[in-house]
């Protein structure tokens, strides 16, 4: 992943946040020639040519040597060393881009060695896509560095020379038949720029080149940035693999946590109640002949315990996957959840069809968890739930007029909820200023 450094910006007109900010009086086009960014980018181009020359020469020499020695056992180590050196040069290039272009490029995927040892290391280097991308960067950077160096230096020197021509005319006057600075010609045919009009036109041309050159260099360094990001950073495929591995871990952890919760609820709730019920029925059976009235009272109490245990089992089954969700969809299931909330909840579901069953279940549990938070923590007087489809995404919005202050970063249940959504490429956004209101938006893929 590649990002550019920047300063914090407030919400109004993109101005830098903080006190003491004063807007620039000059437009960006006039500030560009003297801005630090322009000089950093020009320095990047100037350094690019010697670095690219060394990198290209070393890479071509080592790869050619390694390819030539492949007929012997020395070719593979030399070629592996060439690729490893290209990876090292890539680290230097990322650091140069970070320092001069303010471009942050993540490290590429590391070498995956099946076992320790020199042979395993050489095999990992040769099989690594990042190594070959670094080699390709070394080969492509050289011709591009020659081109960008030539263009940047030519435009930069020509612009500043023409712009400062009046200064040179004043400091170094030349006299030879006519006053002024000799532009070209021999001693018999000399052309001088010595009148104000010619001096002014020359300076204006130089000003145009000077103003345009920073933007030209910025375009050149943009191409450099694309090359650094594309060839020296992590590949999109490897980044996606890492993301999927992380999501798989989240899914496994979430499933394990759900199993532990179900086991705890069974052990502490219905199971304990059923054990107590079995003991009560055993005592009632012993009392049946000696004291029928006491036995009948104990059976009546056991009957109440059975009803309570059945209700706990129903609640537990509803928490695993409610039958109403399978039979009637999100509209009916969310209405049932909202009816159990401690505050009045308005539910509006506008879906043209039912999403994938897995997405439907995650959406149900997301709303259920958010409504539980409203009941326990929000001190709200009313809430609302809106569900709709936006292109290929399922959108959920839960709002309340409570005290606010909800924060995903505090490691609360919202953090676990965000992790569960992220495992299926979903997003959870919480807007909950102190004093309220709170708005939580969840976005899920329509199909998994």
C-alpha positions in Angstrom: 0.0 0.0 0.0 1.2 3.5 -0.9 0.2 6.7 0.7 1.3 10.3 0.6 2.2 12.2 3.7 0.1 15.2 4.3 -1.1 17.6 7.0 -4.4 17.5 8.9 -7.2 19.3 7.2 -10.3 20.6 8.8 -13.8 20.2 7.4 -14.1 23.7 6.0 -12.7 24.3 2.6 -9.8 21.9 3.1 -7.8 24.3 5.3 -5.1 23.0 7.5 -6.4 22.4 11.0 -4.9 24.3 13.9 -4.6 27.9 15.0 -2.4 30.4 13.3 -3.1 29.2 9.7 -3.0 31.9 7.1 -4.1 31.2 3.5 -1.5 31.7 0.8 -1.9 35.0 -1.0 -0.2 33.8 -4.2 -1.8 31.1 -6.3 -0.2 27.7 -6.6 1.1 28.4 -10.1 3.2 31.3 -8.9 4.4 29.6 -5.7 5.5 26.4 -7.5 9.0 27.5 -8.6 10.0 28.4 -5.0 8.2 25.8 -3.1 10.1 23.1 -1.2 8.2 20.4 -2.9 9.3 21.5 -6.3 13.0 21.5 -5.2 12.6 18.1 -3.6 11.2 16.7 -6.8 13.9 18.3 -8.8 16.5 16.8 -6.5 14.8 13.4 -6.9 15.2 13.7 -10.7 18.8 14.8 -10.4 19.7 11.9 -8.1 17.8 9.5 -10.3 20.3 9.4 -13.2 23.4 8.4 -11.3 21.5 6.0 -9.1 19.8 4.4 -12.1 23.1 4.2 -14.0 24.8 2.3 -11.1 21.7 0.1 -10.6 21.3 -0.7 -14.3 25.0 -1.4 -14.8 25.2 -3.7 -11.8 22.0 -5.5 -12.6 22.8 -6.2 -16.3 26.3 -7.3 -15.3 25.2 -9.7 -12.6 22.2 -11.1 -14.5 24.3 -11.6 -17.6 27.1 -13.3 -15.6 24.6 -15.5 -13.8 22.8 -16.5 -17.0 26.2 -17.3 -18.6 27.2 -19.4 -15.7 24.0 -21.4 -15.6 25.8 -24.2 -17.4 27.8 -24.6 -14.2 26.8 -24.8 -10.6 27.8 -21.1 -10.1 25.0 -19.6 -12.2 22.2 -20.1 -9.7 24.0 -18.5 -6.8 25.1 -15.5 -8.9 21.6 -15.0 -10.3 20.1 -15.3 -6.8 22.7 -12.7 -5.5 21.7 -10.4 -8.4 18.0 -10.6 -7.5 18.8 -10.1 -3.8 20.8 -7.0 -4.6 17.9 -5.7 -6.7 15.7 -6.1 -3.6 18.2 -4.2 -1.6 18.3 -1.4 -4.2 14.5 -1.4 -4.0 14.7 -0.6 -0.3 16.9 2.4 -1.1 14.6 3.6 -3.8 11.6 3.4 -1.4 13.6 5.4 1.1 14.5 8.0 -1.6 10.8 8.3 -2.6 9.8 8.6 1.0 12.3 11.3 1.7 12.0 13.4 -1.4 8.5 12.7 -2.9 6.8 12.1 0.5 5.6 8.8 -0.9 5.2 5.9 1.5 5.4 2.5 -0.1 5.0 -0.6 2.0 7.6 -3.4 2.0 7.0 -6.2 -0.5 6.1 -9.7 0.6 9.0 -11.3 2.4 10.8 -14.4 1.2 9.0 -17.6 2.1 11.6 -20.2 2.9 10.4 -23.8 3.4 13.5 -24.6 5.5 16.7 -22.9 6.7 19.9 -23.0 4.6 21.6 -21.5 1.6 19.8 -23.6 -1.0 16.4 -22.8 0.5 17.3 -19.1 0.5 18.3 -19.2 -3.2 15.1 -21.0 -4.1 13.0 -18.5 -2.2 14.8 -15.6 -3.9 14.3 -17.1 -7.4 10.6 -17.9 -6.8 9.8 -14.5 -5.2 7.7 -12.3 -7.5 9.1 -9.2 -5.6 12.6 -10.1 -6.6 11.8 -10.2 -10.3 9.7 -7.0 -10.0 12.8 -5.3 -8.5 14.9 -6.5 -11.4 12.3 -5.1 -13.9 12.4 -1.8 -12.0 16.2 -1.7 -12.4 16.0 -2.2 -16.1 13.1 0.2 -16.7 14.3 3.0 -14.4 17.5 3.7 -16.4 16.0 4.9 -19.7 13.3 6.7 -17.8 15.9 8.5 -15.6 17.8 9.6 -18.7 14.7 11.0 -20.2 13.4 12.8 -17.1 16.9 14.1 -16.2 17.3 15.6 -19.7 13.9 17.2 -19.8 14.0 18.5 -16.2 17.5 20.0 -16.4 16.9 21.5 -19.8 13.7 23.2 -18.9 14.9 24.2 -15.4 18.2 25.8 -16.6 16.6 27.4 -19.7 13.8 28.9 -17.7 15.9 30.4 -14.9 18.6 31.6 -17.4 16.1 33.4 -19.5 14.3 34.8 -16.5 17.4 36.2 -15.0 18.7 37.6 -18.3 18.2 41.2 -17.2 20.4 40.6 -14.2 23.2 39.1 -16.3 22.9 42.0 -18.8 23.4 44.4 -15.9 26.2 42.5 -14.2 28.2 41.6 -17.3 27.7 44.3 -19.9 29.6 43.8 -23.2 30.5 46.5 -25.7 31.5 45.9 -29.2 30.0 48.4 -31.7 26.7 48.1 -29.8 26.0 47.9 -26.2 24.5 44.8 -24.7 25.0 41.1 -24.3 26.3 39.3 -27.4 23.8 36.5 -28.2 25.5 35.0 -31.2 27.6 35.9 -34.3 31.2 36.5 -35.2 33.0 39.8 -34.9 31.5 41.1 -38.2 28.0 39.8 -37.6 27.0 40.2 -34.0 23.5 40.3 -32.6 23.0 42.0 -29.3 20.0 42.1 -27.0 20.4 45.6 -25.6 17.0 47.3 -25.9 14.3 47.1 -23.2 11.7 45.4 -25.4 14.0 42.4 -26.2 15.1 42.1 -22.6 11.5 42.1 -21.4 10.4 39.5 -23.9 13.3 37.3 -23.0 12.5 37.6 -19.3 8.8 36.8 -19.9 9.7 33.7 -21.9 11.9 32.6 -19.1 9.1 33.3 -16.6 6.7 31.1 -18.5 9.3 28.3 -18.6 10.1 28.8 -14.9 6.4 28.6 -14.0 5.7 25.5 -16.2 8.8 23.5 -15.2 7.7 22.5 -11.7 4.5 21.1 -13.0 6.4 19.2 -15.7 8.8 17.8 -13.1 5.8 16.9 -11.0 4.4 14.9 -13.9 7.7 13.1 -14.4 8.0 12.2 -10.7 4.4 11.0 -10.8 5.5 8.3 -13.2 8.4 7.6 -10.9 5.9 7.1 -8.0 3.8 4.7 -10.1 6.9 2.7 -10.9 8.0 2.6 -7.2 4.5 1.6 -6.1 3.9 -0.9 -8.8 7.3 -2.6 -8.9 8.8 -2.1 -5.5 5.8 -2.4 -3.3 3.7 -5.4 -2.4 1.7 -6.9 -5.3 -2.1 -6.6 -5.1 -2.4 -10.4 -5.2 -0.1 -10.9 -2.2 -1.8 -8.1 -0.3 -5.1 -9.8 -1.0 -3.8 -13.1 0.2 -2.6 -11.5 3.4 -6.0 -9.9 3.8 -7.8 -13.1 3.3 -5.5 -14.9 5.7 -6.3 -12.3 8.3 -10.0 -12.5 7.6 -9.8 -16.3 7.9 -8.3 -15.8 11.3 -11.0 -13.4 12.3 -13.7 -15.8 11.1 -12.1 -18.7 13.1 -11.8 -16.6 16.2 -15.4 -15.4 15.9 -16.7 -18.9 15.4 -14.7 -20.1 18.4 -16.0 -17.2 20.5 -19.6 -18.1 19.5 -19.1 -21.7 20.4 -17.7 -20.7 23.8 -20.7 -18.4 24.3 -23.2 -21.1 23.4 -21.4 -23.6 25.7 -21.4 -21.0 28.6 -25.1 -20.2 28.1 -26.0 -23.9 28.0 -23.8 -24.7 31.1 -24.9 -21.8 33.2 -28.5 -21.5 32.0 -30.5 -24.4 30.6 -28.2 -27.2 31.7 -28.1 -26.0 35.4 -31.8 -25.5 35.4 -32.4 -29.0 34.0 -30.1 -30.5 36.6 -32.1 -28.7 39.3 -35.3 -29.9 37.7 -34.1 -33.5 37.8 -33.3 -33.2 41.5 -36.7 -31.7 42.2 -38.5 -34.4 40.4 -36.4 -37.1 42.2 -37.5 -35.6 45.5 -41.1 -35.3 44.4 -41.0 -39.0 43.4 -39.8 -39.9 46.9 -42.5 -37.7 48.5 -45.3 -39.0 46.3 -46.4 -41.9 48.7 -45.5 -40.2 52.0 -46.8 -36.7 51.3 -48.8 -36.4 48.1 -49.6 -32.7 48.7 -45.9 -31.8 49.0 -45.1 -33.9 46.0 -47.8 -32.2 44.0 -46.4 -28.8 45.0 -42.9 -29.8 44.0 -44.1 -31.1 40.6 -45.9 -27.7 40.1 -42.6 -25.9 40.8 -40.8 -28.3 38.5 -43.4 -27.5 35.8 -42.5 -23.8 36.1 -38.8 -24.6 35.9 -39.5 -26.6 32.6 -41.2 -23.5 31.1 -38.3 -21.3 32.1 -35.8 -23.8 30.7 -37.7 -24.0 27.4 -37.7 -20.2 27.2 -34.0 -20.1 27.7 -33.5 -22.8 25.1 -35.7 -20.8 22.7 -33.6 -17.6 23.3 -30.4 -19.6 22.8 -31.7 -21.1 19.6 -32.8 -17.6 18.4 -29.3 -16.3 19.2 -27.7 -19.0 17.1 -30.0 -18.5 14.1 -33.6 -17.4 14.5 -36.2 -19.4 12.6 -38.1 -16.3 11.6 -35.0 -15.1 9.7 -34.9 -18.3 7.7 -38.6 -18.4 7.1 -39.5 -14.7 6.5 -36.3 -12.8 6.0 -34.8 -9.7 7.5 -37.9 -7.6 7.7 -39.7 -9.9 10.1 -36.6 -10.9 12.0 -35.5 -7.3 12.7 -39.0 -6.3 13.7 -38.9 -9.2 16.3 -35.6 -8.0 17.6 -36.8 -4.4 17.8 -39.9 -5.4 19.7 -37.6 -6.7 22.5 -35.6 -3.5 22.7 -36.2 -1.3 25.8 -36.8 1.8 23.7 -39.2 2.3 20.8 -37.6 1.3 17.5 -38.8 2.2 14.0 -37.8 -0.5 11.5 -37.8 0.1 7.7 -36.5 -2.6 5.4 -36.5 -1.8 1.6 -35.0 -4.8 -0.2 -35.9 -6.0 -3.7 -34.8 -9.5 -2.8 -33.1 -11.5 -0.1 -29.3 -11.3 0.1 -27.1 -14.4 0.5 -28.0 -16.4 3.7 -24.6 -15.8 5.3 -24.9 -12.0 4.7 -28.4 -12.1 5.9 -27.3 -13.7 9.2 -24.5 -11.2 9.7 -26.8 -8.3 9.1 -29.3 -9.7 11.6 -26.7 -10.2 14.3 -25.2 -6.7 13.6 -28.6 -5.0 14.2 -29.3 -7.2 17.2 -26.0 -6.3 18.8 -26.4 -2.6 18.1 -30.0 -2.7 19.6 -28.6 -4.4 22.7 -26.0 -1.7 23.0 -28.8 0.9 22.8 -30.8 -0.9 25.5 -27.8 -1.2 27.9 -25.7 2.0 27.3 -27.3 4.7 25.2 -30.0 6.1 27.6 -32.0 6.8 24.4 -35.7 7.6 24.1 -36.1 6.3 20.5 -34.1 4.5 17.8 -34.5 3.6 14.2 -33.3 0.8 11.9 -33.0 1.2 8.1 -32.0 -1.5 5.7 -31.6 -1.0 1.9 -29.7 -2.1 -1.1 -27.1 0.2 -2.8 -25.9 -1.5 -6.1 -24.2 -4.7 -4.9 -24.0 -3.7 -1.2 -26.4 -4.3 1.7 -26.6 -1.1 3.8 -27.7 -1.0 7.5 -28.2 2.2 9.5 -29.0 2.2 13.2 -29.6 5.5 14.9 -30.6 6.6 18.4 -31.0 9.9 20.3 -29.0 8.8 23.3 -25.9 10.1 25.1 -23.4 9.2 22.4 -19.8 8.6 23.0 -19.6 5.1 21.3 -16.1 4.4 19.9 -14.9 1.4 18.0 -11.2 2.0 19.0 -12.0 1.4 22.7 -12.1 -2.4 22.3 -15.8 -2.7 23.1 -18.3 -4.9 21.4 -18.2 -2.6 18.4 -14.6 -3.6 17.7 -15.6 -7.2 17.5 -18.6 -6.3 15.3 -16.3 -4.4 13.0 -13.9 -7.3 12.8 -16.8 -9.7 11.9 -17.9 -7.4 9.1 -14.4 -6.9 7.9 -14.0 -10.7 7.5 -16.6 -10.6 4.7 -15.3 -7.3 3.2 -17.8 -5.3 5.1 -17.4 -1.9 6.8 -18.6 -0.4 10.1 -18.7 3.4 10.5 -19.7 4.9 13.9 -20.6 8.5 14.3 -21.3 9.1 17.9 -20.3 12.5 19.3 -20.5 13.2 23.0 -24.1 14.1 23.8 -25.5 12.2 20.8 -27.0 11.3 18.6 -25.4 8.1 17.5 -25.5 6.8 14.0 -23.9 3.5 13.0 -23.7 2.5 9.3 -22.8 -1.1 8.3 -22.0 -2.0 4.7 -22.0 -5.6 3.6 -21.6 -7.3 0.2 -24.9 -8.5 -1.3 -23.4 -11.8 -2.2 -20.5 -13.6 -0.5 
